[in-house]
Amino acid sequence: MAAHVGVDTTYNLTTPTVGYTSEAESDQSVDTAVVRDETGTVVIAVPKKLVTNTQTIKGKGDCQLSAVTAGAFSSGTLKIVSAKQTESADDFPDFEITGKKFSSLD
């Protein structure tokens, strides 16, 4: 098997044109609705319909803050919710871009 060094995917996010991605992660979560009886024991547990997918890329370069735009979320479409830039006198600037995608289990 061939070795791979670096980030294999940035999921639905795009690396800024003046940056280099060194880390990418994706997390998907579904909340659970529960019913407890008089003793506090869970008797019913079912997943809620909202699925939240959070994607983050980190790297070196300019995060292009203009990628964060106002507007409504659309089901199944990734929307960038934050872009963070950190600079120091000793190293290249760091960036972190986070996007969220909401969808339904149905």
N, C-alpha and C positions, 0 to 999 in steps of 0.2 A: 504494500500500500504506500502511496506517495505521501510524504510529509507535507504539512501545510503550516506555515508560520503567518500569524496575523489573523484578521477578522475574516471569517468565511462568508458571513452575511450581515447586512444591516437591517434585516427584516423589511419593513415598509418605509423606513427612514432613508434619507439620502445624505451621504457625506458631503459637507460643505465644499464648494469648489476650491477654496483656499485652505483646506484642512485635511487631516489624515485620521481615520478612525482606528483606535487601538482596542476598543472594547465595545461590545454590543450585547444587550440582554433583552429578553422578552418575558413578560409574566402575564398569565391569564388567570382570572379569578371569577368565581361565581359565589354569591352569598347564599346562605341557607336559611330558610324559614323553619322555625322549630315550635312545637307545642309541648309544654311540660305539664305533668300531672301535679296533684297536690303535694307529692313528696319531692318534686323538683326533677324527677326523671323525665328524660326526653322520650315522648311516645310517638311523635311524628316529626320527621325531618325530610324536607323536600327542597331541591334547589330552586332559587328564584330565577326568573326569566332573563335578567340582565347579566350579560357576560362582559367583563371589562378586561381589555388587553392593553397593558402598558409596555411601551417599547422605549429603550434608552440607548443612545450611543455616546461614547466619550472618546476624546482624542486631543490632538494638538492642532492649533490653527484658529481661525476666526469662525465663530458659530453662526454668523449671519443672522443677527437678531430680527431681520426683516422676515424671516421664515415664520415667525409667530404672528398669526393674523387673527383678527376678530371674526366672530361669526358663529353660527349654530353648528352643533355636531350633527352628522348624518350617520345613520345606522350602517355599520360595517366599513366606515371610512376613517382612516387615521387622521387626527388633527394634532398638530404640534401645540403643546400647552406650555412649554417652557424651554428657554435656551439660556444657558448660563455661561458666561465668559470669565475666566480667571487669568490675570496677568501678573508676572513678577519680573524683576530686573535680571534675574539669574537664568531664566529658562524661557522656552517658547510658550505662548499662551495656551491654556487648556480650555476645552469646551465640553459642555454636556447638553444634549438635546433630548427632550422627553416628549413623547406623543402618546395619545390615548385613542383607542378604538372601542366603541360600544356596539354590541350586537345582541340579538335575542336568541335564546335556546330553540325557539320554534322555527 
